[in-house]
Amino acid sequence: MVRSDEFGAKHHRYSDVLLDYGFFQLNIDCICQAVKVYQMALDIRLAVFGGNNLYVAIAHEDLAYCAYVHEYSSGKFHDARYYYYYYYYYYT
């Protein structure tokens, strides 16, 4: 996948790379993998910045959209709804 040699696997720059990678995966319809990558990026940002941070909010928003796209075919939006409400109530 993406190399983390330069900064390390728990560095916020690595989470930036993961968000970009997830975005490209989402655009080429590798949606399941994109959800995993967005979740990894969110986990790193939560560990680095804590819960109340703009960078964490951006990762939550990206993950919520990705979960929405992933669950669109089934019509069941449990994960997408969870991430949206968490983002909405926590950051607004």
N, CA, C and O of each residue as an XYZ file, in Angstrom:
368
protein
N       0.850     -1.179      0.000
C       0.000      0.000      0.000
C       0.892      1.239      0.000
O       1.826      1.331     -0.797
N       0.619      2.159      0.861
C       1.366      3.416      0.913
C       2.542      3.244      1.875
O       2.379      2.697      2.965
N       3.695      3.699      1.484
C       4.870      3.586      2.350
C       4.809      4.610      3.465
O       4.445      5.767      3.252
N       5.168      4.168      4.647
C       5.164      5.067      5.807
C       6.576      5.255      6.349
O       6.760      5.639      7.504
N       7.570      4.983      5.510
C       8.964      5.042      5.965
C       9.409      6.448      6.344
O      10.177      6.619      7.291
N       8.946      7.435      5.630
C       9.456      8.793      5.809
C       9.107      9.384      7.176
O       9.975      9.908      7.873
N       7.836      9.294      7.552
C       7.398      9.921      8.804
C       7.008      8.911      9.875
O       7.031      9.243     11.060
N       6.657      7.713      9.499
C       6.174      6.715     10.446
C       4.679      6.520     10.302
O       3.981      7.385      9.774
N       4.191      5.392     10.768
C       2.793      5.009     10.566
C       1.820      5.780     11.455
O       0.610      5.689     11.244
N       2.294      6.519     12.421
C       1.404      7.268     13.324
C       1.620      8.779     13.213
O       1.311      9.516     14.149
N       2.134      9.233     12.108
C       2.392     10.656     11.897
C       1.222     11.276     11.130
O       0.626     10.625     10.271
N       0.898     12.517     11.435
C      -0.248     13.152     10.784
C      -0.036     13.328      9.277
O      -1.012     13.373      8.528
N       1.199     13.427      8.822
C       1.446     13.513      7.374
C       1.089     12.204      6.681
O       0.617     12.206      5.544
N       1.312     11.099      7.361
C       0.919      9.802      6.818
C      -0.603      9.732      6.689
O      -1.116      9.157      5.729
N      -1.321     10.309      7.643
C      -2.782     10.321      7.527
C      -3.227     11.173      6.340
O      -4.240     10.868      5.710
N      -2.479     12.244      6.027
C      -2.784     13.042      4.827
C      -2.656     12.188      3.568
O      -3.495     12.251      2.669
N      -1.595     11.393      3.523
C      -1.382     10.509      2.373
C      -2.503      9.485      2.278
O      -2.991      9.190      1.187
N      -2.914      8.942      3.428
C      -3.999      7.968      3.428
C      -5.311      8.575      2.942
O      -6.061      7.920      2.219
N      -5.596      9.814      3.328
C      -6.818     10.462      2.852
C      -6.784     10.653      1.340
O      -7.791     10.441      0.665
N      -5.637     11.051      0.807
C      -5.507     11.187     -0.642
C      -5.670      9.830     -1.332
O      -6.341      9.720     -2.358
N      -5.051      8.809     -0.760
C      -5.136      7.463     -1.316
C      -6.580      6.962     -1.281
O      -7.053      6.373     -2.254
N      -7.276      7.187     -0.182
C      -8.675      6.799     -0.075
C      -9.549      7.521     -1.084
O     -10.475      6.935     -1.644
N      -9.255      8.799     -1.318
C     -10.003      9.575     -2.307
C      -9.855      8.966     -3.701
O     -10.837      8.826     -4.429
N      -8.640      8.610     -4.064
C      -8.424      8.017     -5.379
C      -9.057      6.639     -5.475
O      -9.582      6.277     -6.528
N      -9.018      5.867     -4.403
C      -9.676      4.568     -4.422
C     -11.185      4.712     -4.573
O     -11.823      3.929     -5.278
N     -11.740      5.695     -3.922
C     -13.173      5.944     -4.036
C     -13.542      6.313     -5.469
O     -14.587      5.895     -5.969
N     -12.700      7.083     -6.124
C     -12.979      7.506     -7.492
C     -12.826      6.400     -8.519
O     -13.374      6.503     -9.616
N     -12.090      5.340     -8.188
C     -11.974      4.220     -9.126
C     -12.805      3.025     -8.663
O     -12.595      1.900     -9.115
N     -13.744      3.279     -7.763
C     -14.715      2.297     -7.282
C     -14.111      1.142     -6.498
O     -14.631      0.027     -6.543
N     -13.039      1.387     -5.792
C     -12.517      0.430     -4.804
C     -13.026      0.878     -3.436
O     -12.252      1.279     -2.566
N     -14.319      0.801     -3.272
C     -14.979      1.457     -2.147
C     -14.687      0.764     -0.818
O     -14.467      1.434      0.190
N     -14.683     -0.558     -0.803
C     -14.404     -1.272      0.450
C     -13.016     -0.932      0.978
O     -12.836     -0.699      2.173
N     -12.043     -0.906      0.082
C     -10.680     -0.554      0.492
C     -10.612      0.911      0.920
O      -9.889      1.246      1.859
N     -11.353      1.781      0.245
C     -11.356      3.203      0.596
C     -11.879      3.416      2.018
O     -11.348      4.247      2.755
N     -12.912      2.673      2.405
C     -13.451      2.787      3.763
C     -12.370      2.419      4.783
O     -12.214      3.100      5.797
N     -11.634      1.357      4.519
C     -10.576      0.932      5.438
C      -9.476      1.989      5.544
O      -8.972      2.267      6.632
N      -9.111      2.570      4.409
C      -8.048      3.571      4.399
C      -8.493      4.837      5.120
O      -7.729      5.410      5.897
N      -9.725      5.276      4.869
C     -10.246      6.456      5.579
C     -10.298      6.203      7.084
O     -10.004      7.099      7.875
N     -10.675      4.977      7.485
C     -10.724      4.656      8.909
C      -9.324      4.694      9.522
O      -9.151      5.169     10.644
N      -8.333      4.199      8.794
C      -6.951      4.270      9.281
C      -6.514      5.720      9.469
O      -5.895      6.061     10.477
N      -6.839      6.572      8.495
C      -6.473      7.985      8.587
C      -7.156      8.647      9.783
O      -6.533      9.427     10.502
N      -8.421      8.340      9.993
C      -9.141      8.901     11.138
C      -8.530      8.440     12.453
O      -8.374      9.235     13.379
N      -8.185      7.169     12.539
C      -7.582      6.651     13.770
C      -6.266      7.356     14.091
O      -5.994      7.685     15.246
N      -5.460      7.585     13.066
C      -4.187      8.285     13.272
C      -4.432      9.710     13.741
O      -3.793     10.180     14.683
N      -5.355     10.393     13.086
C      -5.622     11.781     13.458
C      -6.207     11.891     14.860
O      -5.887     12.829     15.590
N      -7.055     10.950     15.242
C      -7.581     10.959     16.612
C      -6.468     10.757     17.630
O      -6.460     11.388     18.687
N      -5.533      9.878     17.308
C      -4.423      9.618     18.225
C      -3.488     10.817     18.331
O      -2.964     11.102     19.408
N      -3.279     11.519     17.225
C      -2.338     12.635     17.205
C      -2.967     13.909     17.759
O      -2.361     14.585     18.590
N      -4.178     14.244     17.308
C      -4.778     15.539     17.617
C      -5.846     15.502     18.703
O      -6.218     16.551     19.231
N      -6.342     14.332     19.044
C      -7.452     14.265     19.985
C      -8.778     14.425     19.254
O      -8.814     14.509     18.027
N      -9.850     14.467     20.005
C     -11.171     14.469     19.389
C     -11.649     15.792     18.855
O     -12.380     15.812     17.865
N     -11.275     16.893     19.457
C     -11.821     18.190     19.088
C     -10.820     18.970     18.244
O     -10.129     19.859     18.742
N     -10.750     18.621     16.948
C      -9.757     19.207     16.074
C     -10.301     19.260     14.651
O     -11.041     18.368     14.235
N      -9.942     20.291     13.909
C     -10.423     20.449     12.546
C      -9.956     19.314     11.636
O     -10.727     18.848     10.798
N      -8.718     18.864     11.782
C      -8.208     17.777     10.947
C      -8.962     16.471     11.207
O      -9.188     15.683     10.289
N      -9.339     16.255     12.437
C     -10.127     15.073     12.778
C     -11.533     15.210     12.185
O     -12.098     14.235     11.692
N     -12.086     16.406     12.233
C     -13.415     16.639     11.659
C     -13.416     16.375     10.155
O     -14.370     15.800      9.631
N     -12.380     16.780      9.470
C     -12.279     16.542      8.026
C     -12.217     15.042      7.748
O     -12.862     14.555      6.819
N     -11.455     14.317      8.540
C     -11.368     12.865      8.356
C     -12.716     12.201      8.629
O     -13.091     11.259      7.931
N     -13.449     12.681      9.636
C     -14.791     12.159      9.913
C     -15.720     12.414      8.729
O     -16.470     11.526      8.325
N     -15.672     13.595      8.186
C     -16.535     13.929      7.053
C     -16.216     13.046      5.852
O     -17.128     12.539      5.199
N     -14.949     12.859      5.559
C     -14.545     12.012      4.435
C     -14.993     10.569      4.648
O     -15.471      9.921      3.717
N     -14.841     10.073      5.858
C     -15.255      8.708      6.160
C     -16.773      8.566      6.076
O     -17.271      7.541      5.611
N     -17.502      9.570      6.516
C     -18.970      9.515      6.429
C     -19.418      9.453      4.975
O     -20.313      8.677      4.640
N     -18.819     10.249      4.115
C     -19.182     10.220      2.699
C     -18.826      8.870      2.074
O     -19.606      8.311      1.304
N     -17.662      8.361      2.407
C     -17.228      7.077      1.871
C     -18.168      5.958      2.334
O     -18.520      5.079      1.549
N     -18.569      5.993      3.598
C     -19.514      5.000      4.118
C     -20.860      5.123      3.415
O     -21.508      4.113      3.142
N     -21.284      6.342      3.119
C     -22.522      6.563      2.372
C     -22.449      5.918      0.995
O     -23.379      5.223      0.586
N     -21.369      6.138      0.288
C     -21.196      5.551     -1.039
C     -21.166      4.027     -0.930
O     -21.749      3.331     -1.761
N     -20.489      3.514      0.090
C     -20.382      2.070      0.282
C     -21.742      1.440      0.550
O     -22.019      0.340      0.071
N     -22.581      2.112      1.300
C     -23.872      1.553      1.694
C     -25.015      1.952      0.764
O     -26.162      1.578      1.009
N     -24.728      2.692     -0.279
C     -25.768      3.202     -1.172
C     -26.535      2.073     -1.850
O     -27.756      2.152     -1.986
N     -25.838      1.029     -2.274
C     -26.495     -0.043     -3.015
C     -27.476     -0.832     -2.151
O     -28.462     -1.359     -2.667
N     -27.226     -0.920     -0.860
C     -28.116     -1.687      0.010
C     -29.286     -0.850      0.522
O     -30.328     -1.393      0.889
N     -29.118      0.453      0.547
C     -30.161      1.319      1.079
C     -30.142      1.415      2.597
O     -30.986      2.091      3.185
N     -29.197      0.750      3.231
C     -29.063      0.792      4.689
C     -27.839      1.624      5.014
O     -26.717      1.244      4.680
N     -28.049      2.747      5.658
C     -26.994      3.731      5.859
C     -26.563      3.824      7.326
O     -26.356      4.923      7.840
N     -26.430      2.706      7.985
C     -26.111      2.710      9.411
C     -24.770      3.384      9.692
O     -24.705      4.311     10.499
N     -23.703      2.934      9.041
C     -22.372      3.501      9.298
C     -22.291      4.955      8.855
O     -21.734      5.795      9.561
N     -22.845      5.248      7.689
C     -22.809      6.622      7.187
C     -23.558      7.557      8.135
O     -23.102      8.667      8.408
N     -24.688      7.113      8.627
C     -25.477      7.922      9.559
C     -24.709      8.135     10.866
O     -24.719      9.230     11.429
N     -24.048      7.087     11.336
C     -23.268      7.199     12.568
C     -22.170      8.252     12.414
O     -22.033      9.137     13.258
N     -21.396      8.155     11.343
C     -20.304      9.102     11.154
C     -20.826     10.515     10.931
O     -20.215     11.476     11.398
N     -21.938     10.656     10.230
C     -22.498     11.986     10.006
C     -22.943     12.608     11.325
O     -22.591     13.749     11.626
N     -23.715     11.862     12.113
C     -24.205     12.420     13.369
C     -23.073     12.695     14.346
O     -23.109     13.681     15.082
N     -22.074     11.832     14.354
C     -20.928     12.092     15.208
C     -20.248     13.396     14.796
O     -19.919     14.230     15.639
N     -20.046     13.557     13.508
C     -19.424     14.775     12.980
C     -20.295     15.998     13.277
O     -19.798     17.018     13.756
N     -21.585     15.893     12.992
C     -22.500     17.023     13.136
C     -22.606     17.489     14.582
O     -22.501     18.682     14.866
N     -22.814     16.543     15.496
C     -23.018     16.921     16.896
C     -21.727     17.274     17.611
O     -21.741     18.059     18.559
N     -20.618     16.710     17.175
C     -19.359     16.944     17.858
C     -18.702     18.241     17.406
O     -18.077     18.928     18.214
N     -18.832     18.583     16.144
C     -18.056     19.689     15.588
C     -18.883     20.928     15.234
O     -18.321     21.926     14.783
N     -20.195     20.885     15.427
C     -20.974     22.096     15.112
C     -21.534     22.715     16.366
O     -22.215     23.738     16.298
